């Protein structure tokens, strides 16, 4: 912030630059999600041998924007027995918390809204609050189906946050920092330094552990964001549309955008924690290059990795059958939780006993 104050010529100029920086990130993020949503639908259609959206704009590129106008222009219908204040506040809270989480995500060298030393703790706090929007939406609808869907979704999110937390702890033990930029910088030097592919001589013993943690994080991210095959709160055969049953028009759109913002956030976390962030698989010398060119190249690499993980999310949605709720909970509490706890113990033992010996 001090840098922005200096660049803006004072406090107000610095605040103005900070606001512009935040608005720029939000606009780019939302526009990107519009095209990622189209990609999600295209991938699903391709797997089913269909064309998908292809009418609005060339190749259907404007379909997401057409859907946006459709939702915005429709009438907002609120059930007569609903708590109107909480009913409308829930989707706003969901979207706001989803966007606020991006404040600490470093998308390129030096490109981050808030480079917090405790960025991971900040994300933990924001993700923990995210469940409230869903509970509020289900409760305020004053109907059994959304209420049951809200409770089911809350239980699912809380269950898999535990596994995600222990997986992140293994990365923190390796890096020794809660700062997301430090986590990315610790993976510089090529794909063999990435946390998912630790193939250097001093860390190769951790390769199976960390790759397993990457898989656990990916599957837990699917459950955390209510994506198939874990979209149990929205199971058509059981709970219709879950906590969103009574929502339509703009409030429903806000829930959907918040869900996709969270999905892309999880893709970004996979990139940062396990796939080297903005670093190339094979390092390219940047000596003598201007800083803006290095940052732009890093942003492009980061975007490609995030898009790759979003493609994996879309493929899972298209080809994996839905789990039953008891299978979902069993996977989270009886498999992922013990596995991640064992991984924490193994990585801790490496950091305490093996790394000092390797360092000498």
N, C-alpha and C positions, 0 to 999 in steps of 0.2 A: 504494500500500500504506500509506503514511503517513496518508492520509485515512481508510482503514479502521481503522487503529490508533486514530486520534483518535475516530472514530465508535463504535468498540467499547469505548472506555474503557481500552485497554491492548493489549498484544501478543496475549494469548490471545483477547480479544474480537475483535480485528482479524482474526486467523487464522480464527476461527469464522465471521465475516461473509464472508471470502474463500471458505471452503469452501461456505457456503450459496449464494454467488453462482455458483460453478462448478456445483454440483449443480442449481441452478435452470436454468442455460443448457443443461446436458446433458439434463435431463428435458424441457424445452420442445422442444429439438432432436429428441429421439427420438420424442416424440409427434407432432411435425410431420411427421417422416419417415414415420410410420405412415400418415398421411392422404395424403402425397405419393405413397407407394407405391400406395395405392388409386387416386389420380388417374392415375398412370402406367398402371395396368391398365385403367382406364375409358377413357382416351384411345385406347389400343391397340384396345380392344373397339369403340369408336365408329367408328374408321376402318374396321374390318372388319364394321361393321353388326351387332355383337353388343351385349348388355347389360353384359357383364362381371360382376364380383362384385355380387350384389344379394340375397343370402339372409341373411347374418349381420348382424343389426341393420337399422335403417331405411336403405334404399338401399344396403345392404352396407357401412355405415360402420365396422362392427366386424370386417370381414374380416381386416385386418392383425393385429388382436389375437388373433383365432382362430388364424391362422397361427403367431403367436408361441407360443401355448400348445402347438400341435401340435409344433413343433420342440423346445421345451424338454422336453416329456414323452416324446419318443422316446428310445430307447436310443442311446448314443454307441458307434458301431462303429469300432474302430481296426484297420486291417489288421495281420496277424500280423507281417509283415516291416518295418513302419514304425518309424521312430524316434519313440517315443511322446511324449517330451518336446517335441521340435521340432514334431511333428505338432499338438499341442495349443497350443503357444506361438504358432504362426504366425497363426491367426485372432485371438487376443487382441492380438497386436502390431499387426495390421492395423487393428482397431477402435480401439485406444488412440491410434495415430498419427493416425487420421482425426479423432478427437474433439479431440486436443491442438491440431490446426491452428486450431480455432475460438477459441483463447484470444486471438488478436490481431484478430479480426474485429469492427469497430465496427458494431453493428446499429442504433444510434440515437445522437443527440448525447449523449456522456458515458456510453454503455452499451457498455463493452468490458471484458473481464476483465483484459487487460494491454495498456496503450497504449504499446507499445514504439516507440522511435524507429527501430528497424531491423526493423519488423514484416514487411516484404517478405523480408528475409534469413531471418527465422525461418520463414516459410512455405516458402521454398526448401529449407531444411534438413529440415523435416518431410516435405515431398513427396519429397525424395530418399531418405529413410529408408523411405518407404512401400513401395518395391519389395521390401524384404527380406522382408516378411511373405509375399508371393506366391512368392518364390523358396524360402523355407523350407517353405511348404506343398507346393509341387511336389516338392522334393527329399525331404522326410521321408516322403512317401507310398510311396516305394520301388516306383514303377511308371513305365513309360515314358510313358504318356499325360499324367499330371499333370506329370512332369518336363519334357516338351516344351512343354506349355502354360505352365508357369512361366517357362521361358526365352523363349518367344514374348512373353508378357505383359511381362516385364522389358525386353526389347529395344524393345517398342512404347512403354512408359512413358518410358524413357530418351530415345528418339528425339524424342518430342513435348515433353518437358520443355525441350529446347534451344530450340525455337521459342517456347514459352510464356515462357521466360526473356527472350528478346530483345524480345518484345512488351511485357512488363512494363517493360523498360528504356526503351522509348519513352515510356511514361507517366511514369516517374521523371524522365526528362530534362525533360519539360514542367512537372512539378510542383516538382521540386527537393527532394524529400523521400522518405525510405523509410518514413515513418509513414503507415499506412492512413487514419487520421483526417484528416491533412493532405491526402491525395489526394482524399478526399470533399469537404472544405471548399473545395478549389481549384475544384470544379465547381459551387459555389453560384451562384445568380442566374438559373436557368432552363435549359431544355434546350439552348439554343444555347451554353452553357458546358460541357456534358458532353463528355467526351473522344471519344465516338463521333460527336458532332455539333458540331464546332467551327465555329460560324457567325459568330463575332464578327469585325469587320473586321481585327483584328491577327492572327487565327489561321486565317482561312478557307482560306488556302493549304494548311494541314495537314489539312483535312477529309477529302480522299480517302485520305490516308496513314493517319490514325487510324481511319477507318471500316474500311479494309482490315485494319488490325491487330485491330479488334474481331472481324471475321469469322474471321481466322486463329486468334485466341484461342478463339473458340467451337468451331471444328472441332477444334482441338488438344485442347480440354477433353473432347470426345467420345472421342478416342483415348486420352487420359491416364486416363480412368475406364473404359476398355474397354466403352463404350456402342456400340450399333449406330449406323452401319454398320461400326464398327471393333471389334466383339466377336470378333476372331479367336482369342484364347486359349480361347474357349468355343464355337467353331464346331462345331455338332453333326455335320456331315459329315466333320470332320477329327479333332478332338481331344475329342469327346464334351462334357465340361464343363471342359476345361482343367485348371488346377491344383486344381480342386475335385472331381475325379472320385471320390476316395476319401472325401470328407467327407460327413457326414450330421448330422442332429440339431442340437444347439446350436453346435458348431464351424462348420458350414455357415451357420447363421444369423448368426454373428458376421462371417463373410466378407461376407455379403449386406448386413448393416447398415453395415459399414465402407465398402462400395462406394457405398451410397446417401448416407452422410454425406459422402463425397468428392464425389459429384455435386452435392449441395446446396452444398458449399463452393465448387465451381467456379461455380455460379450466383451465389453471394454475391460472388465475385471479379469476375465480369462486371459485376455491379451496382456494385461499388465503383470498379473501374478505368475503366469506360466509361459507366455510366448514372447517375452522380451520387449513388450511395449512397442516403441517406435524403432527398435533396432532391426537391421536387416539380418536374414539368416546367415549370410556371409558378409563380414564387415567390409565396408568401403571406406578408404581414406578420405577424410573431409578437411585435411589440412589445406589452408589457403582459400577454402570456400567461404563466401559471406554467410553470416549467421542466419539471415532470412532464408537462404536457399537450403541450408541444413535443416532448419525447422520445418520448411515446407515439405522437404523430402520425408522427414520423420512423420509429419502429419499424414502424408499419402500412405506410407507403410502401415501406420496405425489404423487408418481407415480400411485398408485392404484386409488386415487381420480381423477387424471387427465384423466386416462384411462376410468373411469366411465363416466365422462362428455363427453369425445369423443364418447363413445358408444351412449349417448343420442343424440349427434349431428348426428351420423350415422342413428339412428332410425328415427329422424325427417326427414332426407333426404329420407328415404325409405317409409314413411307412410303419410306424409302431402302433400296435393296438392299445387301447386305453386300459389302464390298470384298475383293479377294484380298490376300494378305499382301504380295506384291510391289508392288501398287498402293498399299497403305498406306505402305510404306517410301519409295516413290518420292515420294509426296505430301509426306511429312515432310522428307526430306533434299534433294530436288531442287527443290521449289516453296516450301514454307513457310520453310525455313531461309534461302535466298537472299533471299526477299521481306522477311522480318523484318530481315535484316542491312541491306538497302537502306533500309528504314524507319528504322532506328537512325541511319544516316548522314544521312538527310534531316532528321530531327528534331534531330539534333545541330547540323547546319548552321543550322537555324532559330534554335536557342537561342543559338548563338555569334554569328551575323552579323545576323539579322533582328530578333530580339527587342530587343537594345540600341537599334537605330535606331527601332523602334516606340515604345520606352519614352521616348525623348527627344522 
